[in-house]
Amino acid sequence: MLIQKKLTGAMANYIIRRFKTKDYDIVRLLFRQGMIEHLPTTCIYILKLPRVHFLLMVSLISLLLASKSYLLSFMCMTAILAAGWQLMKGEFNHYVEQCYMEDLMDIDKSYMEKKKSCFWVVEFNGRVVGMVGAQLAEDSDDVMVLKRLSVAKDQRFKGIARSLSTTVIEFAKQQGCKSVTLETSMVQHGAQKLYESMGFTKTDVCTFPTLLGRFASFSVFTYVYNIETP
Ligand SMILES: CC(C)(COP(=O)(O)OP(=O)(O)OC[C@H]1O[C@@H](n2cnc3c(N)ncnc32)[C@H](O)[C@@H]1OP(=O)(O)O)[C@@H](O)C(=O)NCCC(=O)NCCS
């Protein structure tokens, strides 16, 4: 089984290795940072929705009619937008905390000690700058799930995520899996580009299962990579 992979070419100083317990804090931090960075894009997406324009317009007109003051109405609208930002931030934090309570609570137990599962990190000059996990799908013995892919912001566009995803595909092949599957969201444009360029196909679109997710029609995409059998 692959223990450590030294990359070549432009990535010669990067090493992909299996997760060690000492990586726990940095892995959880990289995951949080990788998720929270999508907050502004998500807010912009929501602000562009016609139903949100309508609600904001109705609020503004009601405030103007009730207060007869442009200044007060403007201040109330600013407060409404700030509350919306806080609401979205809460939703993101809730999601991260939920993941912290699931597989990221005990990475050794969830990945390293589990059958047909593994977690890798990328090390650059002794610093962990990327990560990915692979777990067997709950209801299957031959479908691998790629999870928690994240790369530090200052190390992007160097091919790290591509190498990590390839590591998961190679691992899935070794484990006799027929496919690799994953979920990503509509605002994770970089991830979508990466998976599509690697041969993953979008097979399903569903709405994020929260009240806010349904209100905003926030989509979650499923991608599948089919492993060719000789
Ligand atoms: C998505 C992410 C993992 C990509 O990491 P990365 O190491 O920069 O990706 P790579 O350098 O391996 O890029 C692979 C391909 O994807 C493309 N790509 C990556 N990020 C992109 C972006 N933001 N916009 C457009 N294309 C992007 C690259 O151009 C590259 O294509 P190319 O080889 O044809 O040039 C990284 O941006 C990240 O950690 N994001 C936050 C967390 C996240 O969204 N994770 C995905 C979970 S599903």
The ligand as a Tripos MOL2 file, in Angstrom:
@<TRIPOS>MOLECULE
LIG
   48    50     1     0     0
SMALL
NO_CHARGES

@<TRIPOS>ATOM
      1 C1        -10.4630   23.2680   -5.2820 C.3       1 LIG1
      2 C2         -9.0560   23.1700   -4.7540 C.3       1 LIG1
      3 C3         -8.9100   21.8940   -3.9300 C.3       1 LIG1
      4 C4         -8.0770   23.1590   -5.9430 C.3       1 LIG1
      5 O1         -6.7500   23.0070   -5.4390 O.3       1 LIG1
      6 P1         -5.4450   23.3000   -6.3410 P.3       1 LIG1
      7 O2         -4.3130   22.5730   -5.7310 O.co2     1 LIG1
      8 O3         -5.2980   24.7510   -6.5550 O.co2     1 LIG1
      9 O4         -5.8630   22.6160   -7.7260 O.3       1 LIG1
     10 P2         -4.8460   22.1500   -8.8800 P.3       1 LIG1
     11 O5         -3.6820   23.0940   -8.9080 O.co2     1 LIG1
     12 O6         -4.5340   20.6990   -8.7260 O.co2     1 LIG1
     13 O7         -5.7250   22.3970  -10.1740 O.3       1 LIG1
     14 C5         -6.2280   21.3670  -10.9630 C.3       1 LIG1
     15 C6         -7.0330   21.9570  -12.1040 C.3       1 LIG1
     16 O8         -8.1800   22.6330  -11.6230 O.3       1 LIG1
     17 C7         -8.1890   23.9940  -12.0390 C.3       1 LIG1
     18 N1         -8.5900   24.8670  -10.9450 N.ar      1 LIG1
     19 C8         -8.2680   24.7240   -9.6400 C.ar      1 LIG1
     20 N2         -8.7920   25.7410   -8.9300 N.ar      1 LIG1
     21 C9         -9.4490   26.5230   -9.8270 C.ar      1 LIG1
     22 C10       -10.1840   27.7310   -9.7150 C.ar      1 LIG1
     23 N3        -10.3650   28.3410   -8.5290 N.pl3     1 LIG1
     24 N4        -10.7430   28.2470  -10.8250 N.ar      1 LIG1
     25 C11       -10.5870   27.6550  -12.0220 C.ar      1 LIG1
     26 N5         -9.8860   26.5050  -12.2050 N.ar      1 LIG1
     27 C12        -9.3250   25.9620  -11.1170 C.ar      1 LIG1
     28 C13        -6.7380   24.3090  -12.3770 C.3       1 LIG1
     29 O9         -6.6610   25.3430  -13.3210 O.3       1 LIG1
     30 C14        -6.2260   22.9960  -12.8770 C.3       1 LIG1
     31 O10        -6.5250   22.8230  -14.2370 O.3       1 LIG1
     32 P3         -5.3540   22.6560  -15.3180 P.3       1 LIG1
     33 O11        -4.4850   21.5320  -14.8070 O.co2     1 LIG1
     34 O12        -6.0880   22.3180  -16.5580 O.co2     1 LIG1
     35 O13        -4.6490   23.9540  -15.3200 O.co2     1 LIG1
     36 C15        -8.6950   24.4020   -3.8730 C.3       1 LIG1
     37 O14        -9.0460   25.5770   -4.5720 O.3       1 LIG1
     38 C16        -9.3610   24.4130   -2.4920 C.2       1 LIG1
     39 O15        -8.8280   23.8510   -1.5420 O.2       1 LIG1
     40 N6        -10.5330   25.0630   -2.3870 N.am      1 LIG1
     41 C17       -11.2400   25.1880   -1.1170 C.3       1 LIG1
     42 C18       -11.8210   23.8770   -0.6310 C.3       1 LIG1
     43 C19       -12.6780   23.2160   -1.6940 C.2       1 LIG1
     44 O16       -13.4870   23.8550   -2.3540 O.2       1 LIG1
     45 N7        -12.4870   21.9070   -1.8170 N.am      1 LIG1
     46 C20       -13.2340   21.0890   -2.7260 C.3       1 LIG1
     47 C21       -14.0850   20.1750   -1.9440 C.3       1 LIG1
     48 S1        -15.2400   19.3220   -2.9800 S.3       1 LIG1
@<TRIPOS>BOND
     1     1     2 1
     2     2     3 1
     3     2     4 1
     4     2    36 1
     5     4     5 1
     6     5     6 1
     7     6     7 2
     8     6     8 1
     9     6     9 1
    10     9    10 1
    11    10    11 2
    12    10    12 1
    13    10    13 1
    14    13    14 1
    15    14    15 1
    16    15    16 1
    17    15    30 1
    18    16    17 1
    19    17    18 1
    20    17    28 1
    21    18    19 ar
    22    18    27 ar
    23    19    20 ar
    24    20    21 ar
    25    21    22 ar
    26    21    27 ar
    27    22    23 1
    28    22    24 ar
    29    24    25 ar
    30    25    26 ar
    31    26    27 ar
    32    28    29 1
    33    28    30 1
    34    30    31 1
    35    31    32 1
    36    32    33 2
    37    32    34 1
    38    32    35 1
    39    36    37 1
    40    36    38 1
    41    38    39 2
    42    38    40 1
    43    40    41 1
    44    41    42 1
    45    42    43 1
    46    43    44 2
    47    43    45 1
    48    45    46 1
    49    46    47 1
    50    47    48 1
@<TRIPOS>SUBSTRUCTURE
     1 LIG1         1 GROUP 0 **** ****
